Amino acid sequence: MTDPRRRIPRTDALLAEPRLVKAAEELGRDRVKAAIVTAQQRARAGEIAPEDVVEAALAGVESPTVRRPAGLAPVVNATGVIVHTNLGRAPLSGSALEAVRTAGGYTDVEFDLTDGRRARRGRGALAALADAVPDAGDVHVVNNNAAALLLCALTLAPGREIVLSRGELVEIGDGFRIPELLTSAGTRLREVGTTNRTSVADYAAAIGPDTGCVLKVHPSNFRVTGFAAEASIAELADLGVPVVADIGSGLLRPHPLLPDEPDATTALRAGAAVVTASGDKLLGGPQAGLLLGDTALVERLRRHPAARALRVDKLTLAALEATLRGDVPPVVVALDADVNDLWSRAERLAAELTTRGVAATAVASVAAVGGGGAPGVELPSAAVSLPEHYADLLRAGSPAVVGRLDRRRCLLDLRTVPESDDRRLVEAVMRCTS
Ligand SMILES: *Cc1c(COP(=O)(O)O)cnc(C)c1O
């Protein structure tokens, strides 16, 4: 008696099956392979007959349970929100992706290939950051901006006070709050001023022998308007204690479209002792915390015992260096995109979809920077407008397309979609119609 399991088709035979070949071309070989493996396992377990493995694999390719073998599913961000926290903030540039691939193997992250000795970890990324901000005496990189703030608190104010405006007690998101982050490092907060108005005199009155530093936090996800005032970094720098400036978004220089968004160069010139920022917001790189500032202070941060617990992976260092030295990152492309070009694309895509029987129109839209900064800034944009029910269908597709619901329409905002994805977008919409 032959074991029926011997009749289970082999993986290479299945991968050559014409319908599975076609599925692999459309949806990716990894996804098809995962469906094949699952179908084979089910046949081995006797759940299905060996003859049914091909059909089961085909069904599996379509089914949501195996459609995401790699864990994280690729998404086309058509929300118009450039730095979308729930969609992974900044997508990496081509150069950064390439660098990550290289760094995934053995790499010279802490090794000097010219003399065969140990070298400073991540010196390529640090040099790229230092070159990008010549006003910084030195730079350091940690896990994220929260880690950068934690390191500042641990280094500058252990058991001492951080002076901070009541208008800058910011909740970052997901229930995490900067004041609580700071007190978790064993510092005390000395809150000054009010929610809407804090003057330099308020800070001056609070500074004393117990002051470790003054912290200035950019309100990057909300805006206080009306009867409001705050002290500038330049004014605070004159008070004789180090000023830590959390600029949030990671702009290294001023950006013409975002006049109210702080940048590292301006903050340092104003006298900040150290600037902290995220790597994966407007800089458009990997998750990272950037620390830029006074040479001696950055050295103290780097040497703090906790720095080791906050350090970044070689993949992050590789991606950060390539973000700074390589292709323009997608976030910057999206931010700088010309609205007329977005319009032409929207009209072209809507025309093609209409020809193919979809009720699509090109419409004006308003995009946003997102959780990464510049609250309230409206970026003119253009979108393809579809009937509302497309939203669910597109989100369930592969790649998933996430649009924006607006007055019972599903808008696909093109500011956040790279032009090279226009074809994928059309195909994704067409798959929803079949
Ligand atoms: C985003 C943000 C943070 C948190 O940064 P992460 O990199 O997510 O840790 C802290 N402060 C400000 C002002 C921010 O905008």
The ligand as an ORCA input file, in Angstrom:
! r2SCAN-3c Opt
* xyz 0 1
  C       7.227     62.537     17.017
  C       7.723     63.310     18.162
  C       8.340     62.660     19.236
  C       8.491     61.177     19.299
  O       9.409     60.755     18.351
  P       9.678     59.190     18.083
  O      10.751     59.199     17.054
  O       8.396     58.614     17.626
  O      10.124     58.602     19.374
  C       8.812     63.438     20.268
  N       8.692     64.770     20.243
  C       8.107     65.423     19.224
  C       8.008     66.906     19.269
  C       7.612     64.712     18.146
  O       7.043     65.353     17.129
*
